[in-house]
Amino acid sequence: MSRKALPQPAREEIRVEAVLQALGEPVRLQIIRALAGAPDGIACGEIELPVTPSTRAHHLRILREAGVLTTHTEGTRRISSLRREDLDTLYPGLLTGILTARQ
Amino acid sequence: MSRKALPQPAREEIRVEAVLQALGEPVRLQIIRALAGAPDGIACGEIELPVTPSTRAHHLRILREAGVLTTHTEGTRRISSLRREDLDTLYPGLLTGILTARQ
């Protein structure tokens, strides 16, 4: 099956402002909470979200372009997962601190 | 000297989305980096920032209303400091992760 990664910043291109802006939105926080529990990634349509498909796609793109998640295609599916290692290396504690927050 | 705290959310009213939104801006990150090195607080005008006084005041208000910093008046001065204990309790690691980021 063809597998292709969508465009994303390299680790050294990730900027903390962009990461924080991307995360500071309720639906996007819901997405990263879902991904945090799925180290192998989740098909984008399978995350339960109270938004339309196009809004969902928009939020996933913001998170990808900020460097928070990575997305690849598997045939016709898009699988996303958190860039946990990159974020933990760049900003140790940041992601854990956010995931710890009461919702 | 009269000392009065400006309005701010109580710890239990702080929301992670608001904190992340407040922090996801270059000037505001510059402010929290300055405050992180000054546990007793800094007079607002003394933080070197490439912005006008009204923009500075705007950014400080966003950070205060999100619960990131606390500001009190001492006579005619406004002294701000990070709400480090509140943030470290609510989101352990978050602030450290952000302050660790290369600038």
N, CA and C atoms of all chains as a GROMACS GRO file, in nm:
protein
  618
    1MET      N    1   0.086  -0.119   0.000
    1MET     CA    2   0.000   0.000   0.000
    1MET      C    3   0.089   0.124   0.000
    2SER      N    4   0.055   0.222  -0.081
    2SER     CA    5   0.141   0.341  -0.089
    2SER      C    6   0.126   0.424   0.038
    3ARG      N    7   0.238   0.470   0.086
    3ARG     CA    8   0.239   0.544   0.211
    3ARG      C    9   0.316   0.673   0.187
    4LYS      N   10   0.254   0.785   0.216
    4LYS     CA   11   0.317   0.912   0.182
    4LYS      C   12   0.291   1.012   0.295
    5ALA      N   13   0.397   1.079   0.339
    5ALA     CA   14   0.381   1.178   0.447
    5ALA      C   15   0.340   1.312   0.388
    6LEU      N   16   0.248   1.378   0.453
    6LEU     CA   17   0.210   1.514   0.411
    6LEU      C   18   0.318   1.613   0.457
    7PRO      N   19   0.326   1.730   0.391
    7PRO     CA   20   0.432   1.826   0.425
    7PRO      C   21   0.425   1.870   0.571
    8GLN      N   22   0.541   1.882   0.633
    8GLN     CA   23   0.548   1.926   0.774
    8GLN      C   24   0.685   1.988   0.798
    9PRO      N   25   0.697   2.073   0.900
    9PRO     CA   26   0.828   2.131   0.927
    9PRO      C   27   0.924   2.027   0.984
   10ALA      N   28   1.052   2.038   0.950
   10ALA     CA   29   1.153   1.957   1.016
   10ALA      C   30   1.161   2.000   1.162
   11ARG      N   31   1.220   1.914   1.247
   11ARG     CA   32   1.224   1.945   1.390
   11ARG      C   33   1.283   2.084   1.414
   12GLU      N   34   1.391   2.116   1.341
   12GLU     CA   35   1.459   2.243   1.368
   12GLU      C   36   1.383   2.364   1.314
   13GLU      N   37   1.278   2.337   1.237
   13GLU     CA   38   1.196   2.448   1.187
   13GLU      C   39   1.075   2.478   1.277
   14ILE      N   40   1.052   2.392   1.375
   14ILE     CA   41   0.934   2.410   1.463
   14ILE      C   42   0.956   2.532   1.552
   15ARG      N   43   0.854   2.618   1.560
   15ARG     CA   44   0.865   2.738   1.643
   15ARG      C   45   0.765   2.732   1.758
   16VAL      N   46   0.811   2.770   1.876
   16VAL     CA   47   0.726   2.754   1.995
   16VAL      C   48   0.600   2.839   1.983
   17GLU      N   49   0.606   2.956   1.924
   17GLU     CA   50   0.485   3.039   1.909
   17GLU      C   51   0.379   2.964   1.827
   18ALA      N   52   0.424   2.902   1.718
   18ALA     CA   53   0.330   2.831   1.631
   18ALA      C   54   0.269   2.712   1.704
   19VAL      N   55   0.351   2.642   1.781
   19VAL     CA   56   0.301   2.526   1.857
   19VAL      C   57   0.196   2.571   1.958
   20LEU      N   58   0.226   2.678   2.031
   20LEU     CA   59   0.132   2.726   2.134
   20LEU      C   60   0.003   2.777   2.070
   21GLN      N   61   0.016   2.850   1.961
   21GLN     CA   62  -0.103   2.899   1.890
   21GLN      C   63  -0.187   2.781   1.842
   22ALA      N   64  -0.120   2.681   1.787
   22ALA     CA   65  -0.194   2.566   1.735
   22ALA      C   66  -0.267   2.494   1.848
   23LEU      N   67  -0.204   2.485   1.964
   23LEU     CA   68  -0.264   2.409   2.075
   23LEU      C   69  -0.371   2.488   2.150
   24GLY      N   70  -0.370   2.620   2.137
   24GLY     CA   71  -0.461   2.702   2.220
   24GLY      C   72  -0.602   2.711   2.164
   25GLU      N   73  -0.660   2.599   2.130
   25GLU     CA   74  -0.793   2.598   2.070
   25GLU      C   75  -0.861   2.468   2.114
   26PRO      N   76  -0.986   2.475   2.164
   26PRO     CA   77  -1.048   2.357   2.225
   26PRO      C   78  -1.054   2.233   2.135
   27VAL      N   79  -1.093   2.249   2.009
   27VAL     CA   80  -1.104   2.131   1.921
   27VAL      C   81  -0.965   2.072   1.898
   28ARG      N   82  -0.866   2.159   1.881
   28ARG     CA   83  -0.731   2.108   1.855
   28ARG      C   84  -0.675   2.039   1.979
   29LEU      N   85  -0.711   2.089   2.098
   29LEU     CA   86  -0.669   2.019   2.221
   29LEU      C   87  -0.735   1.881   2.227
   30GLN      N   88  -0.860   1.875   2.185
   30GLN     CA   89  -0.930   1.746   2.184
   30GLN      C   90  -0.858   1.649   2.089
   31ILE      N   91  -0.813   1.700   1.976
   31ILE     CA   92  -0.739   1.615   1.882
   31ILE      C   93  -0.610   1.563   1.945
   32ILE      N   94  -0.534   1.652   2.011
   32ILE     CA   95  -0.406   1.602   2.064
   32ILE      C   96  -0.429   1.508   2.184
   33ARG      N   97  -0.539   1.529   2.257
   33ARG     CA   98  -0.568   1.433   2.366
   33ARG      C   99  -0.600   1.295   2.309
   34ALA      N  100  -0.674   1.293   2.198
   34ALA     CA  101  -0.706   1.164   2.135
   34ALA      C  102  -0.578   1.098   2.082
   35LEU      N  103  -0.492   1.178   2.018
   35LEU     CA  104  -0.369   1.121   1.961
   35LEU      C  105  -0.273   1.075   2.070
   36ALA      N  106  -0.275   1.142   2.185
   36ALA     CA  107  -0.184   1.106   2.293
   36ALA      C  108  -0.207   0.964   2.340
   37GLY      N  109  -0.329   0.916   2.323
   37GLY     CA  110  -0.361   0.780   2.366
   37GLY      C  111  -0.342   0.678   2.255
   38ALA      N  112  -0.288   0.720   2.142
   38ALA     CA  113  -0.276   0.630   2.026
   38ALA      C  114  -0.140   0.645   1.960
   39PRO      N  115  -0.037   0.584   2.019
   39PRO     CA  116   0.099   0.603   1.968
   39PRO      C  117   0.115   0.562   1.822
   40ASP      N  118   0.032   0.470   1.772
   40ASP     CA  119   0.044   0.429   1.632
   40ASP      C  120  -0.036   0.517   1.537
   41GLY      N  121  -0.101   0.618   1.594
   41GLY     CA  122  -0.175   0.709   1.508
   41GLY      C  123  -0.321   0.671   1.494
   42ILE      N  124  -0.400   0.765   1.447
   42ILE     CA  125  -0.544   0.745   1.430
   42ILE      C  126  -0.581   0.796   1.292
   43ALA      N  127  -0.672   0.725   1.226
   43ALA     CA  128  -0.728   0.776   1.101
   43ALA      C  129  -0.808   0.901   1.135
   44CYS      N  130  -0.782   1.007   1.060
   44CYS     CA  131  -0.834   1.139   1.098
   44CYS      C  132  -0.984   1.138   1.122
   45GLY      N  133  -1.059   1.066   1.039
   45GLY     CA  134  -1.204   1.066   1.052
   45GLY      C  135  -1.253   0.995   1.177
   46GLU      N  136  -1.164   0.922   1.244
   46GLU     CA  137  -1.208   0.841   1.358
   46GLU      C  138  -1.202   0.914   1.492
   47ILE      N  139  -1.144   1.034   1.492
   47ILE     CA  140  -1.143   1.110   1.617
   47ILE      C  141  -1.280   1.177   1.630
   48GLU      N  142  -1.346   1.151   1.743
   48GLU     CA  143  -1.479   1.211   1.760
   48GLU      C  144  -1.467   1.359   1.789
   49LEU      N  145  -1.526   1.440   1.701
   49LEU     CA  146  -1.516   1.585   1.716
   49LEU      C  147  -1.649   1.649   1.678
   50PRO      N  148  -1.687   1.756   1.747
   50PRO     CA  149  -1.816   1.819   1.720
   50PRO      C  150  -1.807   1.921   1.607
   51VAL      N  151  -1.741   1.886   1.498
   51VAL     CA  152  -1.723   1.983   1.389
   51VAL      C  153  -1.745   1.916   1.253
   52THR      N  154  -1.759   1.996   1.150
   52THR     CA  155  -1.776   1.944   1.014
   52THR      C  156  -1.644   1.886   0.964
   53PRO      N  157  -1.649   1.800   0.861
   53PRO     CA  158  -1.526   1.744   0.805
   53PRO      C  159  -1.428   1.853   0.759
   54SER      N  160  -1.477   1.962   0.703
   54SER     CA  161  -1.382   2.062   0.653
   54SER      C  162  -1.316   2.136   0.769
   55THR      N  163  -1.391   2.159   0.876
   55THR     CA  164  -1.331   2.223   0.994
   55THR      C  165  -1.229   2.129   1.058
   56ARG      N  166  -1.263   2.003   1.064
   56ARG     CA  167  -1.170   1.902   1.114
   56ARG      C  168  -1.040   1.903   1.034
   57ALA      N  169  -1.054   1.905   0.902
   57ALA     CA  170  -0.936   1.906   0.815
   57ALA      C  171  -0.853   2.032   0.839
   58HIS      N  172  -0.921   2.144   0.859
   58HIS     CA  173  -0.852   2.271   0.887
   58HIS      C  174  -0.769   2.260   1.015
   59HIS      N  175  -0.832   2.210   1.122
   59HIS     CA  176  -0.760   2.200   1.250
   59HIS      C  177  -0.642   2.104   1.238
   60LEU      N  178  -0.660   1.994   1.168
   60LEU     CA  179  -0.550   1.898   1.152
   60LEU      C  180  -0.434   1.961   1.074
   61ARG      N  181  -0.468   2.042   0.976
   61ARG     CA  182  -0.363   2.108   0.898
   61ARG      C  183  -0.284   2.208   0.984
   62ILE      N  184  -0.356   2.286   1.065
   62ILE     CA  185  -0.289   2.382   1.154
   62ILE      C  186  -0.190   2.308   1.245
   63LEU      N  187  -0.235   2.197   1.302
   63LEU     CA  188  -0.150   2.120   1.393
   63LEU      C  189  -0.030   2.060   1.318
   64ARG      N  190  -0.053   2.015   1.197
   64ARG     CA  191   0.055   1.957   1.118
   64ARG      C  192   0.157   2.063   1.079
   65GLU      N  193   0.108   2.177   1.031
   65GLU     CA  194   0.199   2.282   0.985
   65GLU      C  195   0.278   2.344   1.100
   66ALA      N  196   0.223   2.338   1.221
   66ALA     CA  197   0.296   2.388   1.338
   66ALA      C  198   0.401   2.288   1.386
   67GLY      N  199   0.388   2.163   1.343
   67GLY     CA  200   0.483   2.060   1.386
   67GLY      C  201   0.434   1.977   1.502
   68VAL      N  202   0.304   1.988   1.535
   68VAL     CA  203   0.251   1.914   1.650
   68VAL      C  204   0.220   1.770   1.614
   69LEU      N  205   0.170   1.749   1.493
   69LEU     CA  206   0.140   1.612   1.452
   69LEU      C  207   0.195   1.586   1.312
   70THR      N  208   0.205   1.459   1.281
   70THR     CA  209   0.249   1.416   1.148
   70THR      C  210   0.136   1.334   1.087
   71THR      N  211   0.117   1.348   0.957
   71THR     CA  212   0.009   1.277   0.890
   71THR      C  213   0.064   1.207   0.766
   72HIS      N  214   0.028   1.081   0.749
   72HIS     CA  215   0.065   1.013   0.624
   72HIS      C  216  -0.059   0.945   0.566
   73THR      N  217  -0.054   0.926   0.438
   73THR     CA  218  -0.165   0.856   0.372
   73THR      C  219  -0.132   0.708   0.365
   74GLU      N  220  -0.234   0.626   0.381
   74GLU     CA  221  -0.222   0.482   0.358
   74GLU      C  222  -0.335   0.448   0.264
   75GLY      N  223  -0.305   0.436   0.136
   75GLY     CA  224  -0.413   0.423   0.037
   75GLY      C  225  -0.495   0.549   0.042
   76THR      N  226  -0.624   0.536   0.073
   76THR     CA  227  -0.710   0.655   0.077
   76THR      C  228  -0.726   0.711   0.218
   77ARG      N  229  -0.664   0.648   0.318
   77ARG     CA  230  -0.679   0.696   0.456
   77ARG      C  231  -0.566   0.790   0.495
   78ARG      N  232  -0.596   0.882   0.586
   78ARG     CA  233  -0.494   0.969   0.643
   78ARG      C  234  -0.477   0.934   0.790
   79ILE      N  235  -0.356   0.896   0.825
   79ILE     CA  236  -0.329   0.857   0.962
   79ILE      C  237  -0.244   0.966   1.028
   80SER      N  238  -0.288   1.015   1.142
   80SER     CA  239  -0.211   1.118   1.213
   80SER      C  240  -0.159   1.065   1.344
   81SER      N  241  -0.042   1.113   1.383
   81SER     CA  242   0.007   1.084   1.518
   81SER      C  243   0.084   1.205   1.571
   82LEU      N  244   0.091   1.213   1.703
   82LEU     CA  245   0.162   1.323   1.768
   82LEU      C  246   0.312   1.314   1.739
   83ARG      N  247   0.379   1.430   1.722
   83ARG     CA  248   0.526   1.430   1.709
   83ARG      C  249   0.586   1.442   1.849
   84ARG      N  250   0.556   1.342   1.928
   84ARG     CA  251   0.588   1.348   2.070
   84ARG      C  252   0.738   1.360   2.095
   85GLU      N  253   0.816   1.281   2.020
   85GLU     CA  254   0.961   1.285   2.044
   85GLU      C  255   1.018   1.422   2.008
   86ASP      N  256   0.973   1.477   1.895
   86ASP     CA  257   1.020   1.610   1.856
   86ASP      C  258   0.982   1.714   1.962
   87LEU      N  259   0.856   1.712   2.004
   87LEU     CA  260   0.811   1.814   2.099
   87LEU      C  261   0.876   1.796   2.236
   88ASP      N  262   0.891   1.670   2.278
   88ASP     CA  263   0.954   1.647   2.409
   88ASP      C  264   1.101   1.689   2.407
   89THR      N  265   1.166   1.676   2.291
   89THR     CA  266   1.305   1.717   2.281
   89THR      C  267   1.317   1.870   2.280
   90LEU      N  268   1.230   1.934   2.203
   90LEU     CA  269   1.237   2.080   2.192
   90LEU      C  270   1.188   2.150   2.318
   91TYR      N  271   1.079   2.099   2.376
   91TYR     CA  272   1.013   2.168   2.488
   91TYR      C  273   0.980   2.066   2.597
   92PRO      N  274   1.082   2.018   2.668
   92PRO     CA  275   1.058   1.909   2.764
   92PRO      C  276   0.951   1.951   2.866
   93GLY      N  277   0.846   1.871   2.877
   93GLY     CA  278   0.743   1.897   2.976
   93GLY      C  279   0.620   1.965   2.920
   94LEU      N  280   0.636   2.034   2.809
   94LEU     CA  281   0.524   2.113   2.754
   94LEU      C  282   0.401   2.027   2.729
   95LEU      N  283   0.420   1.921   2.652
   95LEU     CA  284   0.306   1.838   2.613
   95LEU      C  285   0.244   1.768   2.735
   96THR      N  286   0.329   1.717   2.821
   96THR     CA  287   0.279   1.652   2.942
   96THR      C  288   0.200   1.751   3.026
   97GLY      N  289   0.251   1.873   3.038
   97GLY     CA  290   0.180   1.976   3.116
   97GLY      C  291   0.042   2.003   3.059
   98ILE      N  292   0.032   2.007   2.928
   98ILE     CA  293  -0.096   2.035   2.864
   98ILE      C  294  -0.190   1.916   2.879
   99LEU      N  295  -0.137   1.796   2.864
   99LEU     CA  296  -0.222   1.677   2.872
   99LEU      C  297  -0.268   1.652   3.015
  100THR      N  298  -0.192   1.703   3.112
  100THR     CA  299  -0.229   1.688   3.253
  100THR      C  300  -0.348   1.775   3.289
  101ALA      N  301  -0.366   1.885   3.217
  101ALA     CA  302  -0.470   1.983   3.253
  101ALA      C  303  -0.606   1.918   3.261
  102ARG      N  304  -0.682   1.954   3.362
  102ARG     CA  305  -0.821   1.909   3.368
  102ARG      C  306  -0.894   1.969   3.248
  103GLN      N  307  -0.994   1.896   3.199
  103GLN     CA  308  -1.059   1.942   3.075
  103GLN      C  309  -1.186   2.019   3.102
  104MET      N  310   0.274   5.260   5.138
  104MET     CA  311   0.236   5.277   4.997
  104MET      C  312   0.118   5.185   4.967
  105SER      N  313   0.020   5.235   4.896
  105SER     CA  314  -0.097   5.152   4.868
  105SER      C  315  -0.060   5.047   4.765
  106ARG      N  316  -0.106   4.926   4.788
  106ARG     CA  317  -0.075   4.814   4.701
  106ARG      C  318  -0.205   4.746   4.664
  107LYS      N  319  -0.230   4.734   4.537
  107LYS     CA  320  -0.360   4.681   4.496
  107LYS      C  321  -0.341   4.588   4.377
  108ALA      N  322  -0.399   4.468   4.383
  108ALA     CA  323  -0.386   4.373   4.272
  108ALA      C  324  -0.491   4.403   4.166
  109LEU      N  325  -0.450   4.394   4.040
  109LEU     CA  326  -0.546   4.410   3.931
  109LEU      C  327  -0.627   4.280   3.916
  110PRO      N  328  -0.746   4.288   3.856
  110PRO     CA  329  -0.832   4.169   3.844
  110PRO      C  330  -0.764   4.056   3.769
  111GLN      N  331  -0.783   3.935   3.817
  111GLN     CA  332  -0.724   3.818   3.753
  111GLN      C  333  -0.807   3.695   3.788
  112PRO      N  334  -0.802   3.590   3.708
  112PRO     CA  335  -0.878   3.470   3.743
  112PRO      C  336  -0.816   3.400   3.865
  113ALA      N  337  -0.902   3.339   3.946
  113ALA     CA  338  -0.853   3.252   4.053
  113ALA      C  339  -0.791   3.128   3.987
  114ARG      N  340  -0.707   3.057   4.064
  114ARG     CA  341  -0.639   2.941   4.005
  114ARG      C  342  -0.737   2.846   3.936
  115GLU      N  343  -0.850   2.820   4.003
  115GLU     CA  344  -0.944   2.721   3.949
  115GLU      C  345  -1.021   2.774   3.827
  116GLU      N  346  -1.007   2.902   3.801
  116GLU     CA  347  -1.074   2.958   3.682
  116GLU      C  348  -0.982   2.961   3.560
  117ILE      N  349  -0.854   2.930   3.578
  117ILE     CA  350  -0.758   2.936   3.467
  117ILE      C  351  -0.788   2.823   3.369
  118ARG      N  352  -0.791   2.855   3.239
  118ARG     CA  353  -0.820   2.755   3.136
  118ARG      C  354  -0.698   2.737   3.046
  119VAL      N  355  -0.667   2.613   3.017
  119VAL     CA  356  -0.545   2.585   2.942
  119VAL      C  357  -0.548   2.649   2.802
  120GLU      N  358  -0.664   2.652   2.737
  120GLU     CA  359  -0.672   2.716   2.605
  120GLU      C  360  -0.630   2.862   2.613
  121ALA      N  361  -0.682   2.931   2.716
  121ALA     CA  362  -0.651   3.074   2.731
  121ALA      C  363  -0.502   3.095   2.758
  122VAL      N  364  -0.444   3.008   2.840
  122VAL     CA  365  -0.300   3.018   2.871
  122VAL      C  366  -0.218   2.998   2.744
  123LEU      N  367  -0.251   2.896   2.665
  123LEU     CA  368  -0.175   2.867   2.543
  123LEU      C  369  -0.191   2.979   2.441
  124GLN      N  370  -0.315   3.028   2.427
  124GLN     CA  371  -0.338   3.140   2.336
  124GLN      C  372  -0.258   3.262   2.379
  125ALA      N  373  -0.259   3.288   2.509
  125ALA     CA  374  -0.186   3.406   2.559
  125ALA      C  375  -0.037   3.391   2.533
  126LEU      N  376   0.016   3.271   2.548
  126LEU     CA  377   0.160   3.250   2.535
  126LEU      C  378   0.206   3.240   2.389
  127GLY      N  379   0.115   3.212   2.297
  127GLY     CA  380   0.153   3.186   2.159
  127GLY      C  381   0.175   3.313   2.077
  128GLU      N  382   0.249   3.406   2.130
  128GLU     CA  383   0.271   3.535   2.062
  128GLU      C  384   0.411   3.583   2.101
  129PRO      N  385   0.493   3.623   2.003
  129PRO     CA  386   0.634   3.651   2.031
  129PRO      C  387   0.659   3.756   2.140
  130VAL      N  388   0.584   3.867   2.137
  130VAL     CA  389   0.607   3.970   2.240
  130VAL      C  390   0.569   3.918   2.378
  131ARG      N  391   0.460   3.843   2.382
  131ARG     CA  392   0.417   3.791   2.513
  131ARG      C  393   0.514   3.686   2.565
  132LEU      N  394   0.573   3.608   2.473
  132LEU     CA  395   0.677   3.515   2.517
  132LEU      C  396   0.798   3.591   2.572
  133GLN      N  397   0.830   3.702   2.508
  133GLN     CA  398   0.941   3.785   2.556
  133GLN      C  399   0.912   3.835   2.698
  134ILE      N  400   0.787   3.874   2.721
  134ILE     CA  401   0.748   3.920   2.855
  134ILE      C  402   0.764   3.808   2.958
  135ILE      N  403   0.717   3.688   2.926
  135ILE     CA  404   0.727   3.584   3.029
  135ILE      C  405   0.872   3.540   3.050
  136ARG      N  406   0.954   3.548   2.944
  136ARG     CA  407   1.096   3.515   2.965
  136ARG      C  408   1.161   3.617   3.058
  137ALA      N  409   1.124   3.744   3.042
  137ALA     CA  410   1.179   3.847   3.131
  137ALA      C  411   1.132   3.823   3.274
  138LEU      N  412   1.003   3.792   3.290
  138LEU     CA  413   0.949   3.772   3.425
  138LEU      C  414   1.004   3.646   3.490
  139ALA      N  415   1.035   3.546   3.409
  139ALA     CA  416   1.086   3.420   3.465
  139ALA      C  417   1.217   3.443   3.540
  140GLY      N  418   1.291   3.545   3.501
  140GLY     CA  419   1.417   3.574   3.567
  140GLY      C  420   1.404   3.672   3.683
  141ALA      N  421   1.279   3.706   3.718
  141ALA     CA  422   1.258   3.808   3.821
  141ALA      C  423   1.147   3.767   3.915
  142PRO      N  424   1.177   3.677   4.010
  142PRO     CA  425   1.072   3.624   4.097
  142PRO      C  426   0.997   3.731   4.178
  143ASP      N  427   1.062   3.846   4.202
  143ASP     CA  428   0.992   3.951   4.278
  143ASP      C  429   0.911   4.043   4.188
  144GLY      N  430   0.911   4.015   4.059
  144GLY     CA  431   0.832   4.097   3.968
  144GLY      C  432   0.913   4.210   3.906
  145ILE      N  433   0.858   4.266   3.801
  145ILE     CA  434   0.923   4.374   3.728
  145ILE      C  435   0.819   4.483   3.704
  146ALA      N  436   0.862   4.608   3.716
  146ALA     CA  437   0.775   4.718   3.677
  146ALA      C  438   0.753   4.706   3.526
  147CYS      N  439   0.627   4.715   3.487
  147CYS     CA  440   0.591   4.681   3.349
  147CYS      C  441   0.672   4.759   3.246
  148GLY      N  442   0.698   4.886   3.273
  148GLY     CA  443   0.770   4.968   3.176
  148GLY      C  444   0.915   4.929   3.161
  149GLU      N  445   0.966   4.847   3.254
  149GLU     CA  446   1.109   4.816   3.254
  149GLU      C  447   1.146   4.694   3.169
  150ILE      N  448   1.046   4.622   3.119
  150ILE     CA  449   1.076   4.510   3.030
  150ILE      C  450   1.103   4.567   2.891
  151GLU      N  451   1.220   4.536   2.836
  151GLU     CA  452   1.253   4.590   2.703
  151GLU      C  453   1.172   4.519   2.596
  152LEU      N  454   1.090   4.595   2.526
  152LEU     CA  455   1.003   4.536   2.423
  152LEU      C  456   0.998   4.630   2.303
  153PRO      N  457   0.992   4.572   2.183
  153PRO     CA  458   0.991   4.654   2.061
  153PRO      C  459   0.851   4.701   2.024
  154VAL      N  460   0.773   4.750   2.122
  154VAL     CA  461   0.635   4.788   2.093
  154VAL      C  462   0.600   4.919   2.164
  155THR      N  463   0.490   4.979   2.125
  155THR     CA  464   0.444   5.103   2.189
  155THR      C  465   0.391   5.073   2.329
  156PRO      N  466   0.382   5.176   2.414
  156PRO     CA  467   0.326   5.154   2.548
  156PRO      C  468   0.184   5.095   2.545
  157SER      N  469   0.101   5.134   2.450
  157SER     CA  470  -0.036   5.082   2.453
  157SER      C  471  -0.038   4.934   2.410
  158THR      N  472   0.050   4.897   2.316
  158THR     CA  473   0.058   4.756   2.277
  158THR      C  474   0.113   4.673   2.392
  159ARG      N  475   0.212   4.728   2.460
  159ARG     CA  476   0.268   4.662   2.579
  159ARG      C  477   0.157   4.638   2.682
  160ALA      N  478   0.078   4.740   2.707
  160ALA     CA  479  -0.030   4.728   2.806
  160ALA      C  480  -0.131   4.621   2.763
  161HIS      N  481  -0.159   4.619   2.633
  161HIS     CA  482  -0.252   4.519   2.578
  161HIS      C  483  -0.200   4.377   2.604
  162HIS      N  484  -0.072   4.353   2.572
  162HIS     CA  485  -0.016   4.219   2.590
  162HIS      C  486  -0.015   4.180   2.738
  163LEU      N  487   0.018   4.275   2.824
  163LEU     CA  488   0.021   4.244   2.967
  163LEU      C  489  -0.120   4.210   3.017
  164ARG      N  490  -0.219   4.278   2.964
  164ARG     CA  491  -0.356   4.250   3.006
  164ARG      C  492  -0.400   4.110   2.961
  165ILE      N  493  -0.365   4.073   2.837
  165ILE     CA  494  -0.399   3.938   2.786
  165ILE      C  495  -0.338   3.832   2.878
  166LEU      N  496  -0.211   3.851   2.913
  166LEU     CA  497  -0.142   3.754   2.999
  166LEU      C  498  -0.205   3.750   3.139
  167ARG      N  499  -0.244   3.865   3.189
  167ARG     CA  500  -0.305   3.870   3.323
  167ARG      C  501  -0.442   3.804   3.322
  168GLU      N  502  -0.522   3.835   3.222
  168GLU     CA  503  -0.658   3.781   3.218
  168GLU      C  504  -0.659   3.630   3.191
  169ALA      N  505  -0.553   3.580   3.128
  169ALA     CA  506  -0.543   3.436   3.106
  169ALA      C  507  -0.494   3.364   3.233
  170GLY      N  508  -0.438   3.440   3.328
  170GLY     CA  509  -0.388   3.378   3.451
  170GLY      C  510  -0.240   3.350   3.448
  171VAL      N  511  -0.168   3.403   3.347
  171VAL     CA  512  -0.025   3.376   3.335
  171VAL      C  513   0.057   3.464   3.429
  172LEU      N  514   0.016   3.588   3.445
  172LEU     CA  515   0.090   3.676   3.536
  172LEU      C  516  -0.007   3.750   3.626
  173THR      N  517   0.048   3.803   3.733
  173THR     CA  518  -0.029   3.883   3.828
  173THR      C  519   0.033   4.022   3.832
  174THR      N  520  -0.050   4.123   3.843
  174THR     CA  521   0.000   4.261   3.844
  174THR      C  522  -0.059   4.335   3.963
  175HIS      N  523   0.027   4.404   4.037
  175HIS     CA  524  -0.027   4.490   4.142
  175HIS      C  525   0.032   4.630   4.127
  176THR      N  526  -0.041   4.726   4.178
  176THR     CA  527   0.009   4.863   4.176
  176THR      C  528   0.083   4.890   4.306
  177GLU      N  529   0.192   4.966   4.295
  177GLU     CA  530   0.261   5.017   4.414
  177GLU      C  531   0.273   5.167   4.391
  178GLY      N  532   0.185   5.243   4.454
  178GLY     CA  533   0.177   5.385   4.421
  178GLY      C  534   0.137   5.397   4.276
  179THR      N  535   0.222   5.460   4.195
  179THR     CA  536   0.187   5.479   4.053
  179THR      C  537   0.250   5.370   3.965
  180ARG      N  538   0.325   5.276   4.023
  180ARG     CA  539   0.390   5.173   3.941
  180ARG      C  540   0.306   5.047   3.934
  181ARG      N  541   0.320   4.977   3.824
  181ARG     CA  542   0.256   4.845   3.812
  181ARG      C  543   0.365   4.740   3.808
  182ILE      N  544   0.358   4.648   3.903
  182ILE     CA  545   0.458   4.542   3.911
  182ILE      C  546   0.394   4.411   3.869
  183SER      N  547   0.455   4.342   3.775
  183SER     CA  548   0.402   4.213   3.729
  183SER      C  549   0.496   4.100   3.766
  184SER      N  550   0.438   3.986   3.796
  184SER     CA  551   0.522   3.866   3.813
  184SER      C  552   0.445   3.745   3.760
  185LEU      N  553   0.522   3.642   3.723
  185LEU     CA  554   0.463   3.519   3.672
  185LEU      C  555   0.384   3.448   3.782
  186ARG      N  556   0.273   3.386   3.748
  186ARG     CA  557   0.199   3.302   3.845
  186ARG      C  558   0.254   3.160   3.836
  187ARG      N  559   0.381   3.151   3.867
  187ARG     CA  560   0.453   3.026   3.845
  187ARG      C  561   0.395   2.910   3.926
  188GLU      N  562   0.363   2.936   4.052
  188GLU     CA  563   0.311   2.827   4.136
  188GLU      C  564   0.176   2.777   4.084
  189ASP      N  565   0.091   2.871   4.046
  189ASP     CA  566  -0.040   2.831   3.992
  189ASP      C  567  -0.022   2.749   3.864
  190LEU      N  568   0.062   2.798   3.774
  190LEU     CA  569   0.079   2.729   3.645
  190LEU      C  570   0.148   2.594   3.663
  191ASP      N  571   0.249   2.590   3.751
  191ASP     CA  572   0.319   2.462   3.773
  191ASP      C  573   0.227   2.359   3.838
  192THR      N  574   0.132   2.407   3.919
  192THR     CA  575   0.038   2.314   3.982
  192THR      C  576  -0.064   2.263   3.879
  193LEU      N  577  -0.116   2.354   3.798
  193LEU     CA  578  -0.219   2.315   3.701
  193LEU      C  579  -0.160   2.235   3.585
  194TYR      N  580  -0.043   2.277   3.536
  194TYR     CA  581   0.014   2.219   3.414
  194TYR      C  582   0.162   2.190   3.436
  195PRO      N  583   0.193   2.089   3.517
  195PRO     CA  584   0.334   2.066   3.554
  195PRO      C  585   0.420   2.048   3.429
  196GLY      N  586   0.523   2.130   3.416
  196GLY     CA  587   0.615   2.116   3.304
  196GLY      C  588   0.591   2.214   3.191
  197LEU      N  589   0.469   2.264   3.182
  197LEU     CA  590   0.433   2.352   3.069
  197LEU      C  591   0.526   2.473   3.059
  198LEU      N  592   0.535   2.546   3.168
  198LEU     CA  593   0.612   2.670   3.165
  198LEU      C  594   0.761   2.642   3.143
  199THR      N  595   0.812   2.540   3.210
  199THR     CA  596   0.952   2.503   3.192
  199THR      C  597   0.979   2.464   3.048
  200GLY      N  598   0.887   2.388   2.989
  200GLY     CA  599   0.901   2.347   2.849
  200GLY      C  600   0.909   2.467   2.757
  201ILE      N  601   0.828   2.567   2.784
  201ILE     CA  602   0.825   2.686   2.699
  201ILE      C  603   0.951   2.769   2.720
  202LEU      N  604   0.994   2.781   2.845
  202LEU     CA  605   1.111   2.865   2.874
  202LEU      C  606   1.240   2.798   2.824
  203THR      N  607   1.237   2.664   2.809
  203THR     CA  608   1.352   2.590   2.759
  203THR      C  609   1.374   2.613   2.609
  204ALA      N  610   1.263   2.645   2.539
  204ALA     CA  611   1.271   2.656   2.392
  204ALA      C  612   1.377   2.756   2.350
  205ARG      N  613   1.452   2.717   2.247
  205ARG     CA  614   1.546   2.812   2.189
  205ARG      C  615   1.465   2.928   2.132
  206GLN      N  616   1.523   3.048   2.132
  206GLN     CA  617   1.444   3.166   2.092
  206GLN      C  618   1.470   3.205   1.948
   0.00000   0.00000   0.00000
